[in-house]
Amino acid sequence: MSALLSLRNLTVTIGDIEIVHGIDLDVARGETLALVGESGSGKSMTALALMGIPPRGAVVHADEMTFAGDKPPAVLRGDRLAMVFQEPMTALNPVFTIADQLMSVYRHHRSGGGARTRALHLLDRVGLPDSTGLMAKYPHQLSGGQRQRVLIAMALMCEPDLLIADEPTTALDVTTQVKLLDLLAGLQAELGLGMLFITHDLGVVARVSQRVSVMEQGCIVETGETGKVLRAPAHAYTQKLIASLPQPVIPAPRAAAEPVLEARGIGRVYRSSRWGKSHDFRALSDVSLTLEEGEILGVVGESGCGKSTLARILIGLDRPDEGNMRVAGQAANALSQKALAKLVQPVFQDPFGSLNPRWTIGRILDLPLRLHTDLSKTDRAARVVDLLTSVGLPKSSAAVLPRALSGGQRQRVAIARALAVEPRVIVCDEPTSALDVSVQATILALLRDLRLDRGLSLVFISHDLAVIENLCDRVLVMHQGRVVEEGAADRIFADPRHAHTRALKDAILRIEPADAPMKEG
Amino acid sequence: MLRHGGFMIGGGVLVLLVLVAVFAPLLAPHDPFAQSLALRIKPPFWHEASVAGHPLGTDQLGRDYLSRLIYGTRISLAVGFGAVLISGIIGITLGVVAGYFGGWVDTCIGALITTRLSLPVVLVALAVVAVVGGSLTVVLLVIGLLLWDQFAVVARTATQQLRHAEFVASARAMGASRMHVMCREILPNIRAPLTVVATVEMANAVLIEAALSFLGLGVQAPLPSWGLMLSEGKNFMFFNPWVITLPGLCLFVLALSINLLGDGLRDVQEGGR
């Protein structure tokens, strides 16, 4: 196989900081090379440098950067070298139709007609039904998965030899992700493309690539055949990444306990009226759940299934239209927000949005103590230090602003804040989905420890079945606002009964056939 | 912050003008109200006809021009700061409340903002002053009660963006009161755009005061307002152009320094995010 892209000693510098430290890459015709690393490892910067579109102020240098043996790749971008970006919502121009966007790429690089025929052919090829009707549509009329398919078609318009895909499936639902990965792998094999696939997800690497390069802090630490690297990683960082993947855990048997949170027949309808006509959107219908003392209940589903609405109702930020809820034996609608806050606390998804950027960590943690206790100022300061210690943060972090902390540290602060009022229940809404996999592992371990130490009860909401399998005792599967399946975690994973649960289970990307699950101590 | 040229120049000039206003009695060589008809319309020091003791000359009543300009700083700054304080309190309160609650509260406040935007500021100010009579207090109040629209619009939009932020949801889930959420969680986070609005409106207020005084419906003689000095000087400007250039230049420098400061603040705060 001839080398399609070869890169020697690439460095990218912004200001005085070197972000990529002299890396080498080769992609052969017909092979997929995965470039895997955590956020900030420099993998996207590498892709942008290759395409000749580095961010402003970045200086790119390489001893050799050639495409098919001669030209620099940047000259050929859009033509023989194409890129698929991460964010399908923003990568398409909202004011042009799909036809305009697909055909303009072709016309830019090729003379003569045939753009429309090729566009229609490719839309069929990427698995979009009714390609003729689709051509006249605008991006906002398509779902995320459909847009990403359009972007792939757009990249293929000029029959490129090399496709650079930067996290193309990260923003999509898990079941959509699997379909798109298989589509990309199929196209790559059929058209004999070289593909550079950038991702943070080792499961994705295993699914699409023949070779893998592992990137850490601007260096490639390991390169090799995908199977070999994933089975027997040589570098310590690769070993750590693989060890951080959530593994199935068989929950320890628990004695039945008192229910601490009970919801019966919860329904929520969003009403909007325009020009006198009202439109109803049913976010939740007849959702019931029971959370026992000391239990971790997983709620899993794809985006739009109503799981975040459920979370908002459980923490009292939204009121259900139907059904009722009892917390620690008291009817929730009889409790004030403050009284409910003492019993149920949230941990949100976005560690960058859930802490007030203008407050120090100490002040953020002091607020719940000030609202819910009559401790003196010095006692409260002592409690803040206790809280920081209990989530594994140094006490010096009380004095800093959230922006001085990493994503994982901020999420620890959010957990400490939830613990401050000593609630009976913590509702976690996708608490790890914005985090790197190694950080995710530490947060999951922290939640598990807190459950053991404090007997906390958790509702853990996630789209990621692998995480749920790693942490939860019982699982609730949601689909289109309804609970479609409920049961003990090991039963759900061993024997999923509902078709949607099976689809979710099949979408878990593992790096190898699952080992025997670990026993929980 | 100290590296930003515009911010440093604007801030420096503004601080200087504030000091001039505060220490006016010490800095002014003469009483700004003392008339001397023998020394009417004397030119500044660079003219041959200038007289000693009056470096920037005298006006049509023989009052020292430098002293009047120095005392004029007090009036312009009082109107600038005072009007921004009044309009800021009104506008930010309305904007944050509208943005946070939404629904019919927002509709009502939105209507109020639209009403205010449909009133031409100078015309309304003229009408009010014509009815009530002009004085520094009246001018300050009228301008303050008319300039809150930008504060309200900006505060409303910025609050709407933050209303669904997770830290706001966290505070509410914590049982914090609405007052707490609005004042402590949201307000500090919309400070940056509001300071920029404040500087724009401050320059605006200074210029409106000058315009009203120029039209004879603002600060009343003999108070040394720059706008009034322009107005009084306009009969003499063909042969003695400095009687209007000097107060005009003062207004220009003050408005420019406030705007430079505002632009600088915006750049610095955006960079600091």
Interface residues (C-beta under 8 A of the other chain):
Chain A: R312 I315 G316 L317 S336 Q337 K338 A339 L340 A341 K342 V344 Q345 P346 F348 Q349 D350 G353 S354 L355 N356 P357 R358 W359 L367 P368 L371 H372 A414 R417 V421
Chain B: A165 E166 F167 A169 S170 A171 R172 A173 M174 G175 A176 E185 P188 N189 R273
